[in-house]
């Protein structure tokens, strides 16, 4: 359950935007802007007079059209839904109605949230809302006791988890605690797997599929509507096994296809969930890459990579060219930030969805959390996340980006 009583985690930042010749935008955290006094604060006597007439007749609220009420509620900020649910049972049940789900689906959402797990304590997690620049701590009460599960994929407001033994899958909406343990897989080999998740339609309520893939080509597809795992044929003979899967790279979905990254040879493996077809694309990786992962923006496959050469380290963004199947550089981290990485042995963890990335850059004496918006090429520092007991939390062991949706059910 999300804990919203975290006033110590609220941030009010002014952004200082700096531009260079490559049209990059870099936002630095600066001091807060002074708060403007309200009219009532300036004139207490007038405010006292207003309080006696500001209350609306209860009969007006009683006759307020419910469909219009749902349309207004659907446009509230995501974190306000939790305060809304605590008002009364009727308001709480309103969020689970079919009509409200339709209203909520019609409202465009600007940014995904990030579900993150800290390396110091992988049993704890926090969610970051980039719109409000706030962290939210929460717990999922239905998770099995003494079992460590990690987020491996997401779609439609739902997050797919896998336990450390790679045996059991779980699906949960962290905003509502809607939770389900998936049926056991038919395979008894619990090796490491790459996992992708995709919706059947526009929302999770139309159903979803989860695909896991092993290095030996073993794979299965879970269909939420049938609540079972199946296997759709074997790999084409042109795909050489075993696969050298890049488990540090997230799996991305575009249309009906999931994309997995592999090495030796460098390239991408795609799976079309509509027809069960596998395809392989051999794509040489850029030089001097250390940590890298796939991303998606506007229906295009993107690559985010950490490049280190002659003690100089920088984050680059590439776009896959559809005609040549080569990576084309489209942006890189501002030079002033790259100087902070000079001479350091840096590791990178990248989470991303719908053109917004969160990057964890860490070395022995440094931890940096930044976001990158592909639409406006804006780099922005992330406020420090404080655990409930006051310890600073700046690095990310793993995580996933997801679209927060209070109407999605596992």
C-alpha positions in Angstrom: 0.0 0.0 0.0 1.4 3.4 -1.0 2.3 5.6 2.0 1.3 9.1 1.1 2.1 10.6 4.5 5.6 11.3 3.5 6.0 15.1 3.8 9.7 14.7 4.3 9.9 13.3 0.7 8.2 16.2 -1.0 10.3 18.4 -3.2 9.8 21.8 -4.6 12.6 22.5 -7.1 13.3 25.2 -9.6 15.0 24.0 -12.8 17.9 25.7 -14.3 18.0 24.8 -18.0 21.2 24.8 -19.8 21.5 24.2 -23.6 24.5 23.3 -25.7 25.0 23.2 -29.4 23.5 19.7 -29.7 20.1 20.9 -28.4 20.5 19.0 -25.2 18.7 20.2 -22.1 20.1 19.7 -18.7 18.2 20.5 -15.6 20.1 21.0 -12.3 18.4 21.0 -8.9 18.4 24.5 -7.5 16.9 26.3 -4.5 13.2 26.5 -4.1 11.1 29.4 -5.3 9.5 31.6 -2.7 5.9 30.8 -2.0 3.4 33.3 -3.1 0.9 34.4 -0.4 -2.7 33.6 -1.1 -5.3 36.3 -1.0 -6.8 35.0 2.2 -3.4 35.2 3.9 -3.1 38.9 2.8 -6.6 39.7 4.1 -7.6 37.6 7.1 -10.7 39.5 7.8 -12.0 38.9 4.2 -11.1 35.3 4.5 -13.1 35.0 7.7 -16.1 36.4 5.9 -15.7 34.0 3.0 -15.7 30.9 5.2 -19.4 31.4 6.1 -20.5 31.5 2.5 -18.0 29.2 0.7 -19.7 26.0 1.7 -21.9 24.6 -1.1 -25.3 23.3 -0.4 -25.1 19.5 0.2 -28.1 19.1 -2.1 -26.0 20.4 -5.0 -23.4 17.7 -4.4 -26.1 15.1 -4.0 -27.6 15.8 -7.4 -24.2 16.1 -9.1 -24.2 13.8 -12.3 -22.2 10.7 -11.5 -20.8 10.3 -15.0 -19.5 13.8 -14.9 -18.1 13.1 -11.4 -16.2 10.1 -12.8 -14.8 12.1 -15.7 -13.4 14.7 -13.2 -11.9 12.1 -10.9 -10.2 10.4 -13.8 -8.2 13.5 -14.5 -6.8 13.8 -11.0 -3.0 13.2 -10.3 -2.4 9.5 -9.8 -1.3 9.7 -6.1 -4.6 11.6 -5.2 -6.6 8.4 -5.9 -5.3 6.9 -2.7 -6.6 9.8 -0.6 -9.8 9.6 -2.6 -10.4 6.0 -1.7 -10.2 6.6 2.0 -13.2 9.0 2.0 -15.9 6.4 2.0 -16.9 3.0 0.6 -18.9 4.5 -2.2 -15.9 6.5 -3.5 -13.6 3.5 -3.1 -15.9 1.3 -5.1 -16.3 4.0 -7.7 -12.7 3.4 -8.9 -13.4 -0.2 -9.6 -16.5 0.5 -11.8 -16.5 -0.2 -15.5 -17.6 3.3 -16.4 -14.7 4.8 -14.4 -12.3 2.5 -16.2 -13.6 3.9 -19.5 -13.2 7.5 -18.4 -9.6 6.8 -17.1 -8.6 5.1 -20.3 -9.6 8.2 -22.3 -7.2 10.5 -20.3 -3.7 10.7 -21.8 -0.9 10.1 -19.3 2.4 12.0 -19.8 4.9 9.9 -17.9 5.4 6.4 -16.6 6.4 5.7 -13.0 9.5 3.8 -12.0 9.4 0.8 -9.6 12.9 0.4 -8.1 14.7 -2.0 -5.8 17.8 -1.0 -3.8 20.9 -3.2 -3.8 21.3 -2.8 0.0 17.9 -4.4 0.6 16.3 -6.1 -2.3 13.2 -6.9 -0.3 12.3 -3.2 -0.1 11.1 -1.0 -3.0 10.1 2.5 -3.9 8.2 4.1 -6.7 9.3 7.4 -8.3 6.8 9.7 -9.9 8.6 12.0 -12.4 5.7 14.4 -12.8 5.7 15.4 -9.2 9.4 14.5 -8.6 8.4 12.5 -5.5 9.3 9.0 -4.1 6.6 6.8 -2.6 7.3 3.8 -0.3 4.9 1.0 -0.1 4.5 -2.7 0.6 2.7 -5.5 -1.2 1.0 -7.6 1.6 0.1 -10.6 -0.6 3.7 -11.5 -1.5 4.8 -14.9 -0.1 6.7 -14.7 3.2 10.5 -15.0 3.1 10.6 -15.0 -0.7 12.6 -12.5 -2.6 10.9 -11.5 -5.9 12.2 -9.0 -8.4 10.4 -7.0 -11.1 11.3 -8.3 -14.6 8.6 -6.7 -16.9 5.5 -4.5 -17.0 2.5 -3.7 -19.2 -0.7 -1.7 -18.7 -0.1 -0.8 -15.1 0.8 -4.3 -14.0 4.3 -5.5 -13.0 5.6 -9.1 -13.5 7.8 -10.5 -10.8 10.0 -13.5 -10.7 11.6 -15.1 -7.6 15.3 -15.5 -7.2 15.1 -19.3 -7.9 13.4 -18.5 -11.3 10.6 -20.9 -10.4 7.5 -18.8 -9.7 6.0 -15.8 -11.5 3.7 -13.2 -10.0 1.7 -10.3 -11.4 0.7 -7.3 -9.3 -0.6 -3.7 -9.6 1.5 -1.9 -6.9 -1.0 0.9 -6.7 -4.0 -1.2 -5.7 -2.4 -4.5 -4.4 -4.3 -6.5 -7.1 -2.1 -9.6 -7.0 -2.0 -13.0 -8.7 0.5 -16.0 -8.6 0.8 -17.5 -12.0 0.4 -21.3 -12.4 3.7 -23.3 -12.5 5.6 -23.6 -15.7 5.9 -26.9 -17.4 9.7 -26.7 -17.7 11.7 -28.0 -14.7 14.9 -26.2 -15.6 15.2 -23.1 -13.5 18.0 -21.4 -15.4 18.1 -17.6 -15.8 15.5 -16.3 -18.3 14.7 -13.0 -20.1 11.1 -11.9 -19.7 8.8 -9.8 -21.7 5.2 -8.6 -21.1 2.6 -7.3 -23.6 -1.1 -6.4 -23.7 -3.7 -8.1 -25.8 -5.5 -4.7 -26.3 -5.3 -1.2 -25.1 -5.7 -2.0 -21.4 -4.7 -4.8 -19.0 -8.4 -5.7 -18.6 -8.4 -7.0 -22.2 -5.8 -9.5 -21.0 -2.0 -9.8 -21.3 0.8 -12.2 -22.3 4.1 -12.9 -20.6 7.0 -14.6 -22.5 10.1 -16.1 -20.9 13.1 -17.1 -23.0 16.1 -19.2 -22.0 19.5 -19.4 -23.6 18.8 -22.9 -25.0 15.8 -21.6 -26.9 13.3 -22.9 -24.3 10.4 -20.6 -24.0 6.8 -20.4 -22.9 3.9 -17.9 -23.2 1.4 -17.2 -20.5 -2.0 -16.0 -21.5 -4.0 -14.3 -18.7 -7.3 -15.0 -20.3 -6.6 -18.8 -20.4 -4.5 -18.7 -17.2 -2.0 -21.2 -18.5 1.5 -21.5 -20.1 1.9 -22.7 -23.7 4.7 -23.1 -26.2 4.2 -22.0 -29.8 6.6 -24.2 -31.8 10.4 -24.1 -32.0 12.9 -21.6 -33.2 13.7 -21.3 -36.9 16.7 -23.3 -37.9 18.5 -20.1 -38.9 18.8 -19.0 -35.3 21.9 -20.5 -33.8 21.7 -21.9 -30.3 22.6 -21.4 -27.5 21.7 -17.7 -27.3 24.0 -15.3 -25.4 21.1 -13.3 -23.9 21.9 -9.9 -22.4 20.1 -10.3 -19.1 21.0 -6.7 -18.1 18.9 -5.4 -21.0 15.2 -4.9 -20.5 12.8 -6.5 -23.0 10.7 -3.9 -25.0 7.4 -4.2 -26.7 6.3 -2.5 -29.9 3.0 -3.4 -31.4 2.6 -7.2 -31.2 6.3 -7.8 -30.9 8.7 -8.3 -28.0 12.4 -7.6 -28.5 15.2 -9.4 -26.7 18.9 -8.4 -26.9 21.7 -10.9 -27.3 25.4 -11.1 -28.1 27.8 -13.4 -30.0 26.7 -12.3 -32.5 25.4 -8.9 -31.4 21.8 -8.4 -32.3 18.1 -8.6 -31.4 15.6 -11.4 -31.3 11.9 -10.5 -31.9 8.8 -12.6 -31.1 5.4 -11.8 -32.6 2.8 -12.8 -30.0 0.0 -12.7 -32.7 1.5 -15.4 -35.0 4.2 -17.0 -32.8 7.0 -16.1 -35.2 10.6 -15.6 -34.1 13.1 -13.4 -36.0 16.7 -12.6 -35.5 18.5 -9.4 -36.6 22.3 -9.2 -36.5 23.2 -5.7 -35.5 26.8 -4.7 -34.6 27.0 -2.9 -31.3 28.7 0.5 -31.0 32.4 0.4 -30.0 33.6 0.6 -26.3 30.2 -0.3 -24.8 30.1 -1.5 -21.2 26.6 -1.5 -19.9 23.7 -1.1 -22.3 20.0 -1.9 -22.7 17.2 -1.6 -25.2 14.5 1.1 -24.9 11.5 2.3 -27.0 10.3 5.6 -28.2 7.5 6.4 -30.7 7.5 2.8 -32.0 11.3 2.8 -32.6 13.8 0.5 -31.0 16.4 2.5 -29.1 19.7 1.6 -27.4 21.1 3.3 -24.3 24.7 2.6 -23.6 27.6 3.5 -21.4 30.7 4.2 -23.5 34.2 4.2 -21.8 37.3 5.2 -23.8 40.6 6.5 -22.5 39.1 7.1 -19.0 36.3 9.1 -20.5 32.8 7.8 -19.7 29.6 9.0 -21.2 26.0 7.8 -21.8 24.9 7.6 -25.4 21.4 7.2 -27.0 21.1 5.4 -30.4 18.1 4.7 -32.7 17.8 1.6 -34.8 17.6 2.5 -38.5 14.9 0.4 -40.2 16.6 0.4 -43.6 20.2 -0.3 -42.7 19.7 -2.1 -39.3 22.5 0.0 -37.8 22.6 2.1 -34.7 22.5 5.8 -35.3 23.5 8.2 -32.4 20.8 10.7 -31.6 22.0 12.1 -28.3 24.5 11.9 -25.5 24.8 13.0 -21.9 26.0 16.7 -21.5 29.8 17.1 -21.3 29.6 18.7 -17.9 28.0 15.6 -16.5 30.5 13.3 -18.3 33.3 15.1 -16.5 31.9 13.8 -13.2 32.4 10.3 -14.5 36.0 10.9 -15.7 38.5 8.3 -14.5 35.8 6.3 -12.5 34.8 2.7 -13.0 31.1 3.4 -13.6 28.3 0.9 -13.9 24.9 1.7 -15.3 21.3 0.4 -14.7 18.7 1.7 -17.0 14.9 1.6 -16.7 12.7 2.9 -19.4 9.2 3.1 -21.0 7.5 5.3 -23.6 10.5 7.5 -24.1 11.4 8.3 -20.5 14.5 6.7 -19.0 15.8 6.5 -15.4 19.6 5.9 -15.2 21.5 4.8 -12.1 25.2 5.6 -12.5 27.4 4.4 -9.7 31.0 3.8 -8.8 32.8 3.2 -5.5 32.4 6.8 -4.3 29.5 8.0 -6.5 25.8 7.4 -7.0 23.8 9.4 -9.5 20.2 9.0 -10.5 19.1 10.9 -13.6 16.2 10.8 -16.0 16.3 11.3 -19.7 13.2 12.4 -21.8 13.6 11.4 -25.4 10.9 13.7 -26.7 12.7 16.9 -25.7 16.2 15.5 -25.0 16.1 16.7 -21.4 18.5 15.3 -18.8 17.4 15.8 -15.2 18.8 14.8 -11.8 16.5 12.8 -9.6 15.9 13.9 -6.0 17.5 11.7 -3.3 15.2 9.0 -2.1 15.1 8.6 1.7 14.1 5.3 3.2 11.6 5.5 6.1 14.4 5.1 8.6 16.3 8.0 7.1 19.0 6.2 5.1 19.8 7.7 1.8 19.0 5.6 -1.2 20.6 6.6 -4.5 21.4 3.4 -6.4 19.1 0.9 -8.1 19.7 -2.9 -8.2 16.9 -3.5 -10.6 13.4 -2.2 -11.5 11.0 -1.4 -14.2 9.1 1.5 -15.7 5.3 1.1 -15.6 2.2 3.1 -16.5 0.4 3.7 -13.2 -3.2 2.6 -13.5 -5.7 2.2 -10.6 -8.1 0.3 -12.8 -5.8 -2.5 -13.9 -6.4 -6.0 -12.3 -3.9 -8.8 -12.2 
